[in-house]
Amino acid sequence: MTELLQATDRFMSGINRLMVFLGSLALVAASVILSYSVASRAFFGATTDWQDEAAVFCLVGATFLCGAYVQQIRGHVGISAISTMLPKAVNQARVLLIDVASFAFCAFFAWKSWTLFHEAWVDGQVTSSSWAPPLWIPYIMMSIGMTLLAFQILLQAFGDVVNPNKGE
C-alpha cells in the first residue's frame, strides 16, 4: 500500500510541476497581453476588446491549474495556533477531518466544473463580448484544476492515514 501511495505521489508531483510550468506561462502571457493593451490604448488610441478576456482566461488557468501544487507543498495560508495547542492525536484527527471536508468541496466543485465544460462545449457557448471566445476554455481549466486539487487532497489524506507520523 505504501509503495502504491508513493508512486502515485511521485506521478502527481510530476503533473503538478507541469501545471506550475503552464501556469507560469499563462501569467507571463497575461502580463504581456495587458501591457500590450495599455500601450496600444495609450500610444495609438486603439480599442482592445480581446485583451481583457484573454488575460482573464490566462489568469483563470494559472489560478486553477496550480491549485494542486500549492496543496502539495501545503503552501496555503493556515493558522497554526490551534494545531500547536492540541494533543497530537486530536490534531491528526483535525487534519484528516479538514482534508475530508476539503476533498468533498473540491470534488463537488470539480464535478460542477465538468458539467459547465460539457454544456459550453455541446451548446457552443461563447462570452458576451464582441470577440466572443468559447467558454469551454476557462471551464476546462477549472475542471482540470479542481480535479487535480481534489485528487491531491485525497492523496494527502490517504498519506496521513497510512503514515500518521510523517513530517515528524
CORLIN-V144128 format. One record per run of one state. SS is the DSSP state (helix for helix, strand for strand, loop for the rest). FROM is the first residue (numbers start at 1). TO is the last residue. Records with the same first field share a line. If there is no record, write none. Layout:
SS=FROM-TO  FROM-TO
This chain:
loop=1-1  45-49  66-66  73-80  86-87  124-125  127-133  135-135  163-168
helix=2-44  50-65  67-72  81-85  88-123  136-162
strand=126-126  134-134
